[in-house]
Amino acid sequence: MKTIIFLILSLLAFSCSSVQEEVEESKDSTDEHTPYDNSEYRLGRTQEQQAAFDALNRLQMSTDESNRLYSTFAGVSQFSFTADTSFLISQSELLIFMQQFVSKHCKNLTPIIQKKLAATSVLAQKEYKVLCCNNNSNFQTYKNGPPMIGVWVMPNILDSRDLLLFW
C-alpha cells in the first residue's frame, strides 16, 4: 500500500515538474523584446488581427491610470456614454491618434514599445467607427480633426470587441 502511494506521489511530482519545465521553456523561447504574442491564429482571425488584439491587451494593462483604455465584448451597452458625434477613421488616421494616446497615457513604456504597440494595435480593421462622447450637446462639427477629449467608443471591432479610449 505504501509502495502504491509512493508511486502515485512520484508520478504526480514528475508530471507537475514537467509542466513547469514546459512553461519555463516556452518563456525562454519567446523574444523578450516582443511586447505581445501573435504567433497563432485565434477565432479565425489573421495573424495581423490577433496581433492587434494582443497589442490592445498590452496597452490596456500599461496605462498610467487604470481604465484609460479598455475593451469589452462587442455590443455591450455603453449606457453611461452618449455619443455627441460619430465619425469613421481609417487605419492610418487611427494610428496617429493611438500614437498620441499611448504617448500621453502609457509613459511607463519605453518610446520604442509605445510606437510598436500603437502601430500594431490599429491593424485589426481598415476603417473604424468612433462614437465621441464629450457630454457636450453643442458639439456638432470639428474643423481641425476629431477632438481628443472625452471618451471614444469604437464598437464592434471585428464583431468581437468594443474599445474605449478615455482621453
Backbone as JSON, one array per atom type, in Angstrom:
{
  "sequence": "MKTIIFLILSLLAFSCSSVQEEVEESKDSTDEHTPYDNSEYRLGRTQEQQAAFDALNRLQMSTDESNRLYSTFAGVSQFSFTADTSFLISQSELLIFMQQFVSKHCKNLTPIIQKKLAATSVLAQKEYKVLCCNNNSNFQTYKNGPPMIGVWVMPNILDSRDLLLFW",
  "N": [[0.83, -1.19, 0.0], [1.95, 1.25, 0.84], [3.86, 1.46, -1.09], [2.37, 1.82, -3.41], [1.17, 4.31, -2.9], [3.49, 5.86, -2.7], [4.4, 5.57, -5.33], [2.32, 6.81, -6.79], [2.48, 9.43, -5.76], [5.04, 10.07, -6.64], [4.69, 10.01, -9.43], [2.88, 12.13, -9.71], [4.44, 14.29, -8.8], [6.45, 14.25, -10.75], [4.94, 14.8, -13.07], [4.0, 17.37, -12.51], [6.4, 18.79, -12.36], [7.25, 18.5, -15.0], [5.36, 19.97, -16.43], [5.9, 22.5, -15.38], [8.52, 22.83, -16.33], [8.0, 22.9, -19.1], [6.53, 25.28, -19.27], [8.49, 27.1, -18.44], [10.38, 26.69, -20.48], [8.92, 27.59, -22.7], [8.68, 30.27, -22.04], [11.35, 31.01, -22.13], [11.88, 30.66, -24.82], [10.54, 32.67, -26.14], [10.82, 35.89, -27.59], [12.08, 38.36, -25.63], [11.8, 40.99, -26.21], [9.55, 41.26, -27.69], [6.45, 42.62, -27.42], [3.99, 41.35, -27.35], [2.08, 38.41, -28.01], [1.81, 37.07, -31.03], [1.72, 34.67, -32.34], [-0.07, 32.73, -33.12], [-3.14, 31.79, -34.77], [-6.37, 32.86, -33.88], [-9.77, 32.21, -33.33], [-10.42, 32.38, -36.07], [-9.15, 34.65, -36.93], [-6.79, 36.69, -38.69], [-3.21, 36.61, -38.51], [-2.26, 39.18, -38.23], [-4.55, 40.56, -37.3], [-4.94, 39.28, -34.85], [-2.59, 40.02, -33.6], [-3.07, 42.74, -33.33], [-5.15, 42.71, -31.42], [-3.75, 41.56, -29.31], [-1.86, 43.56, -28.84], [-3.58, 45.64, -28.05], [-4.51, 44.51, -25.69], [-2.16, 44.52, -24.2], [-1.67, 47.28, -24.05], [-3.91, 48.05, -22.6], [-3.26, 47.06, -20.11], [-1.13, 48.64, -19.52], [-1.56, 51.34, -19.13], [-1.02, 54.48, -17.49], [-2.86, 55.31, -15.62], [-5.56, 53.49, -14.26], [-8.01, 51.98, -16.39], [-7.94, 53.73, -18.61], [-7.85, 52.92, -21.18], [-9.74, 50.42, -22.45], [-11.23, 47.26, -23.35], [-14.3, 45.7, -24.21], [-16.74, 43.07, -24.52], [-18.12, 42.83, -27.77], [-20.83, 44.92, -28.6], [-21.75, 45.26, -26.03], [-23.67, 47.19, -24.0], [-22.86, 50.53, -23.77], [-24.02, 52.23, -21.82], [-23.6, 54.44, -20.15], [-22.39, 56.3, -21.67], [-23.06, 58.74, -23.96], [-23.13, 59.4, -27.29], [-21.88, 62.31, -28.75], [-21.18, 62.86, -31.26], [-20.34, 61.03, -34.24], [-17.91, 59.34, -36.23], [-16.04, 58.11, -39.05], [-12.86, 56.65, -39.24], [-9.78, 56.03, -40.85], [-7.43, 53.31, -40.83], [-4.82, 54.35, -40.88], [-5.29, 56.95, -39.96], [-6.25, 56.4, -37.4], [-3.93, 55.36, -36.32], [-2.32, 57.64, -35.94], [-3.76, 58.93, -33.89], [-3.7, 56.93, -31.92], [-0.97, 56.79, -31.39], [-0.58, 59.29, -30.2], [-2.28, 59.03, -28.0], [-1.15, 56.82, -26.61], [1.41, 57.8, -26.09], [0.76, 59.83, -24.34], [-0.63, 58.53, -22.23], [0.64, 56.14, -21.52], [3.17, 56.26, -20.23], [4.91, 54.73, -18.81], [5.93, 52.84, -20.47], [8.6, 52.2, -22.74], [9.62, 54.53, -25.31], [10.04, 53.17, -27.75], [8.61, 50.76, -27.44], [6.07, 51.88, -27.02], [5.59, 53.02, -29.55], [5.64, 50.72, -31.17], [3.52, 49.15, -30.1], [1.34, 50.91, -30.49], [1.34, 51.08, -33.3], [0.81, 48.43, -33.99], [-1.63, 47.97, -32.75], [-3.68, 49.04, -34.29], [-4.2, 47.45, -36.43], [-6.34, 45.7, -36.81], [-8.6, 46.31, -38.39], [-9.46, 48.0, -41.46], [-10.86, 50.32, -41.35], [-12.5, 52.34, -38.9], [-15.29, 52.88, -36.82], [-16.06, 55.59, -34.8], [-17.46, 56.59, -31.82], [-17.93, 59.56, -30.35], [-17.87, 60.78, -27.17], [-18.54, 63.42, -25.38], [-20.08, 64.69, -23.54], [-21.11, 67.11, -24.27], [-23.48, 68.86, -25.53], [-23.53, 70.82, -27.46], [-21.56, 70.29, -29.22], [-20.93, 69.72, -32.52], [-19.56, 69.73, -35.0], [-16.23, 69.34, -36.27], [-13.46, 71.19, -36.97], [-10.67, 71.03, -37.06], [-10.01, 68.35, -37.14], [-10.86, 65.24, -35.47], [-11.94, 65.52, -32.06], [-9.76, 65.16, -29.31], [-10.76, 64.44, -26.74], [-12.82, 63.63, -23.91], [-14.56, 60.55, -24.23], [-13.8, 57.97, -26.43], [-15.56, 55.61, -28.16], [-15.18, 52.69, -29.82], [-17.04, 50.7, -31.52], [-17.74, 47.18, -32.01], [-15.33, 45.98, -33.12], [-14.03, 43.89, -35.4], [-16.34, 42.45, -35.03], [-16.14, 41.53, -32.47], [-15.13, 42.91, -30.21], [-15.58, 45.89, -28.25], [-13.92, 48.96, -28.09], [-12.71, 51.28, -25.76], [-11.5, 54.51, -25.31], [-10.25, 56.73, -23.04], [-9.7, 59.92, -23.09]],
  "CA": [[0.0, 0.0, 0.0], [2.85, 2.39, 0.88], [4.53, 1.5, -2.38], [1.43, 2.4, -4.37], [1.05, 5.74, -2.57], [4.76, 6.46, -3.09], [4.43, 5.59, -6.79], [1.37, 7.83, -7.23], [3.05, 10.74, -5.43], [6.18, 10.28, -7.53], [4.16, 10.35, -10.76], [2.32, 13.48, -9.63], [5.55, 15.22, -8.7], [7.1, 14.29, -12.06], [4.08, 15.47, -14.04], [3.98, 18.79, -12.18], [7.69, 19.39, -12.75], [7.3, 18.52, -16.46], [4.55, 21.1, -16.85], [6.65, 23.71, -15.03], [9.63, 22.93, -17.26], [7.47, 23.32, -20.39], [6.19, 26.7, -19.15], [9.74, 27.85, -18.42], [10.97, 26.6, -21.81], [8.18, 28.46, -23.61], [9.05, 31.64, -21.7], [12.71, 31.23, -22.6], [11.95, 30.66, -26.27], [9.95, 33.87, -26.7], [11.68, 37.07, -27.64], [11.67, 39.24, -24.53], [11.54, 42.31, -26.73], [8.25, 41.25, -28.32], [5.51, 43.01, -26.38], [2.74, 40.62, -27.43], [2.23, 37.1, -28.65], [0.96, 36.96, -32.2], [2.24, 33.5, -33.02], [-1.07, 31.76, -33.55], [-4.42, 32.32, -35.21], [-7.42, 32.57, -32.92], [-11.12, 32.53, -33.75], [-10.47, 32.7, -37.49], [-8.5, 35.93, -37.21], [-5.47, 36.63, -39.29], [-2.13, 36.85, -37.55], [-2.22, 40.63, -38.04], [-5.68, 40.92, -36.46], [-4.67, 38.8, -33.49], [-1.52, 40.88, -33.08], [-3.72, 43.99, -32.93], [-5.84, 42.47, -30.16], [-2.72, 41.35, -28.29], [-1.31, 44.88, -28.54], [-4.58, 46.36, -27.26], [-4.49, 43.93, -24.34], [-0.96, 45.02, -23.51], [-1.89, 48.7, -23.76], [-4.9, 48.12, -21.52], [-2.57, 46.78, -18.85], [0.04, 49.51, -19.39], [-1.86, 52.76, -18.96], [-0.54, 55.04, -16.23], [-4.03, 55.29, -14.73], [-6.46, 52.38, -14.61], [-9.18, 52.16, -17.23], [-7.82, 54.77, -19.65], [-8.13, 52.2, -22.41], [-10.15, 49.04, -22.19], [-12.15, 46.68, -24.31], [-15.38, 44.87, -23.69], [-17.33, 42.27, -25.57], [-18.82, 43.64, -28.77], [-22.25, 45.13, -28.41], [-22.11, 45.52, -24.65], [-24.22, 48.54, -23.94], [-22.08, 51.55, -23.09], [-25.14, 53.08, -21.47], [-23.22, 55.67, -19.46], [-21.79, 57.2, -22.64], [-23.93, 59.16, -25.04], [-22.29, 59.97, -28.33], [-22.19, 63.64, -29.26], [-20.96, 62.75, -32.7], [-19.63, 59.81, -34.64], [-17.18, 59.52, -37.47], [-15.24, 56.97, -39.49], [-11.46, 56.97, -39.48], [-9.02, 54.95, -41.47], [-6.39, 52.69, -40.01], [-3.69, 55.28, -40.78], [-5.7, 58.05, -39.09], [-6.28, 55.89, -36.03], [-2.54, 55.23, -35.88], [-1.89, 58.96, -35.45], [-4.41, 59.16, -32.6], [-3.2, 55.96, -30.94], [0.38, 57.2, -31.0], [-0.73, 60.39, -29.26], [-2.89, 58.5, -26.78], [-0.17, 55.97, -25.92], [2.46, 58.69, -25.61], [0.22, 60.6, -23.21], [-1.2, 57.73, -21.15], [1.42, 54.93, -21.23], [4.53, 56.77, -20.06], [5.76, 53.7, -18.19], [6.51, 52.05, -21.56], [9.64, 52.91, -23.47], [9.11, 55.08, -26.56], [10.06, 52.15, -28.81], [7.46, 49.87, -27.2], [4.88, 52.7, -27.27], [5.41, 53.13, -31.0], [5.35, 49.39, -31.7], [2.17, 48.77, -29.68], [0.38, 51.78, -31.18], [1.29, 50.68, -34.7], [0.19, 47.1, -34.11], [-3.0, 47.98, -32.21], [-4.67, 49.53, -35.26], [-4.19, 46.56, -37.6], [-7.48, 44.78, -36.86], [-9.52, 46.69, -39.46], [-9.01, 49.1, -42.33], [-11.64, 51.51, -41.01], [-13.11, 52.24, -37.58], [-16.33, 53.83, -36.43], [-15.77, 56.16, -33.48], [-18.51, 57.36, -31.16], [-17.24, 60.51, -29.49], [-18.75, 61.1, -26.04], [-17.95, 64.56, -24.68], [-21.08, 65.32, -22.67], [-21.23, 68.48, -24.74], [-24.56, 68.79, -26.5], [-23.31, 71.81, -28.51], [-20.52, 69.81, -30.11], [-21.55, 69.16, -33.72], [-18.59, 69.52, -36.06], [-14.85, 69.57, -35.88], [-12.74, 71.78, -38.1], [-9.27, 70.64, -37.02], [-9.92, 66.91, -36.9], [-11.64, 64.73, -34.34], [-11.47, 66.0, -30.76], [-9.11, 64.18, -28.46], [-11.28, 64.7, -25.41], [-13.93, 62.76, -23.57], [-14.41, 59.11, -24.41], [-14.04, 57.42, -27.76], [-16.01, 54.23, -28.17], [-15.09, 52.07, -31.14], [-17.84, 49.47, -31.36], [-17.73, 46.01, -32.91], [-14.09, 45.72, -33.84], [-14.07, 42.5, -35.88], [-17.53, 41.85, -34.42], [-15.64, 40.79, -31.33], [-14.98, 43.74, -29.02], [-15.7, 47.34, -28.28], [-12.75, 49.57, -27.5], [-12.96, 52.59, -25.18], [-10.34, 55.33, -25.0], [-10.58, 57.86, -22.18], [-8.66, 60.92, -23.35]],
  "C": [[0.87, 1.25, 0.0], [3.57, 2.57, -0.46], [3.64, 2.15, -3.44], [1.3, 3.9, -4.13], [2.33, 6.47, -3.0], [4.85, 6.59, -4.61], [3.51, 6.69, -7.34], [1.93, 9.23, -6.95], [4.24, 11.06, -6.33], [5.72, 10.69, -8.92], [3.59, 11.76, -10.77], [3.42, 14.53, -9.59], [6.24, 15.36, -10.05], [6.25, 15.05, -13.06], [4.02, 16.96, -13.77], [5.29, 19.46, -12.6], [7.81, 19.46, -14.26], [6.52, 19.71, -17.0], [5.3, 22.4, -16.57], [7.82, 23.91, -15.98], [9.16, 23.4, -18.62], [7.12, 24.81, -20.36], [7.46, 27.53, -19.19], [10.42, 27.83, -19.78], [10.25, 27.52, -22.77], [8.47, 29.92, -23.32], [10.43, 31.97, -22.24], [12.77, 31.35, -24.11], [11.32, 31.89, -26.9], [10.94, 35.01, -26.65], [11.22, 38.04, -26.57], [11.39, 40.65, -24.99], [10.2, 42.38, -27.46], [7.19, 41.53, -27.27], [4.19, 42.25, -26.39], [2.99, 39.32, -28.16], [1.28, 37.04, -29.83], [1.32, 35.73, -33.02], [1.18, 32.52, -33.5], [-2.36, 32.46, -33.96], [-5.48, 31.94, -34.18], [-8.75, 33.02, -33.49], [-11.2, 32.98, -35.2], [-9.85, 34.04, -37.84], [-7.19, 35.69, -37.93], [-4.44, 36.89, -38.2], [-2.05, 38.35, -37.23], [-3.35, 41.1, -37.11], [-5.46, 40.48, -35.02], [-3.58, 39.63, -32.84], [-2.1, 42.21, -32.6], [-4.43, 43.81, -31.59], [-4.84, 42.25, -29.02], [-2.11, 42.69, -27.87], [-2.29, 45.71, -27.72], [-4.63, 45.83, -25.83], [-3.31, 44.46, -23.55], [-1.12, 46.49, -23.15], [-2.88, 48.87, -22.61], [-4.24, 47.93, -20.17], [-1.45, 47.78, -18.56], [-0.29, 50.99, -19.22], [-1.43, 53.22, -17.57], [-1.65, 55.08, -15.18], [-4.94, 54.16, -15.2], [-7.61, 52.85, -15.49], [-9.12, 53.35, -18.18], [-8.15, 54.19, -21.01], [-8.6, 50.82, -21.98], [-11.12, 48.57, -23.25], [-13.14, 45.8, -23.59], [-15.85, 43.98, -24.83], [-18.1, 43.18, -26.51], [-20.31, 43.73, -28.44], [-22.68, 45.31, -26.98], [-22.56, 46.97, -24.56], [-23.3, 49.45, -23.15], [-23.05, 52.64, -22.64], [-24.75, 54.38, -20.78], [-22.6, 56.68, -20.41], [-22.77, 57.48, -23.76], [-23.08, 59.87, -26.07], [-22.8, 61.35, -28.74], [-22.08, 63.65, -30.78], [-20.32, 61.4, -32.99], [-18.95, 60.09, -35.97], [-16.45, 58.22, -37.8], [-13.81, 57.46, -39.68], [-10.76, 55.76, -40.06], [-8.0, 54.42, -40.47], [-5.22, 53.66, -39.81], [-4.03, 56.49, -39.92], [-5.72, 57.6, -37.63], [-4.87, 55.74, -35.48], [-2.03, 56.55, -35.3], [-2.47, 59.22, -34.06], [-3.91, 58.19, -31.53], [-1.79, 56.31, -30.49], [0.32, 58.34, -29.98], [-1.29, 59.9, -27.93], [-1.87, 57.71, -25.96], [0.96, 56.83, -25.34], [2.01, 59.45, -24.36], [-0.13, 59.73, -22.01], [-0.45, 56.43, -20.82], [2.9, 55.31, -21.08], [5.47, 55.76, -19.41], [6.37, 52.76, -19.23], [7.59, 52.88, -22.24], [9.05, 53.47, -24.77], [9.08, 54.06, -27.7], [8.87, 51.21, -28.66], [6.16, 50.63, -27.44], [4.57, 52.73, -28.77], [4.99, 51.79, -31.6], [3.92, 48.95, -31.34], [1.11, 49.61, -30.38], [0.22, 51.35, -32.63], [0.57, 49.35, -34.89], [-1.28, 47.13, -33.71], [-4.06, 48.38, -33.22], [-4.88, 48.58, -36.43], [-5.42, 45.66, -37.74], [-8.39, 45.05, -38.06], [-8.9, 47.79, -40.3], [-9.7, 50.41, -41.98], [-12.35, 51.27, -39.68], [-14.2, 53.29, -37.41], [-15.99, 54.29, -35.02], [-16.98, 56.94, -33.01], [-17.8, 58.26, -30.16], [-18.22, 60.99, -28.42], [-18.09, 62.19, -25.19], [-18.84, 65.12, -23.59], [-21.23, 66.8, -23.0], [-22.27, 68.49, -25.86], [-24.38, 69.8, -27.63], [-22.28, 71.35, -29.53], [-21.16, 69.16, -31.33], [-20.54, 68.86, -34.83], [-17.19, 69.74, -35.52], [-14.09, 70.04, -37.12], [-11.3, 71.27, -38.19], [-9.08, 69.16, -36.73], [-10.74, 66.52, -35.69], [-11.08, 65.23, -33.01], [-10.85, 64.88, -29.94], [-9.45, 64.51, -27.01], [-12.41, 63.71, -25.14], [-13.59, 61.3, -23.74], [-14.67, 58.78, -25.87], [-14.44, 55.97, -27.58], [-15.94, 53.74, -29.61], [-15.8, 50.73, -31.06], [-17.53, 48.41, -32.42], [-16.47, 45.84, -33.74], [-14.04, 44.23, -34.13], [-15.26, 41.74, -35.3], [-17.19, 41.09, -33.15], [-15.49, 41.63, -30.07], [-15.25, 45.2, -29.32], [-14.47, 47.89, -27.57], [-13.11, 50.96, -26.98], [-11.63, 53.27, -24.86], [-10.82, 56.53, -24.19], [-9.45, 58.88, -22.3], [-8.4, 61.7, -22.08]]
}
